[in-house]
């Protein structure tokens, strides 16, 4: 069963890449699409990179409860403040947090919109992998059924019979 992935990981319903495009403008559109796709994938890479570290996930978990000051975010971690700052910069680059200065204090809050992008990407591949896993499961069910069936082999070969020929020695007899 073939599965076609859509033209972009974040497509809107009814988006078909080449529908009704003239050949002259297709090359320009291809270049535009490639640039757009790279920007979107770079943003998704930033988000997934930010989510890949347990400390950053813990920071997101803390900020999901509500905005906090920098020192409140850094307090539970047994690392230098510089390390927490680097984690926060990565989260900010991915768009997962927002810093706001309030006088001398920096208030950090969680932004969930980028996680929707990841959810949309994961949803695109969900159908694809569900189909593949269903095929995989069916393969093993079929294999198990075949192994439970009794094997009957029928010997269709006829036994070869040696005949002695008159007048020839047995050395030259070949079957």
Secondary structure, 3 states (H helix, E strand, C coil): CCCCCCCCCCCCCCCCCCCCCCHHHHHHHHHHHHHHHHHHHHHHHHHHHHHCCHHHHHHHHHHHCCCEEHHHHHCCCCCCHHHHHHHHHHHHHCCCEEEEEECCEEEEEECCHHHHHHHHHHHHHHHHHHHHHHHHHHHHHHHHHHHHCCCCCCCCCCCCCCCCCCCCCHHHCCC
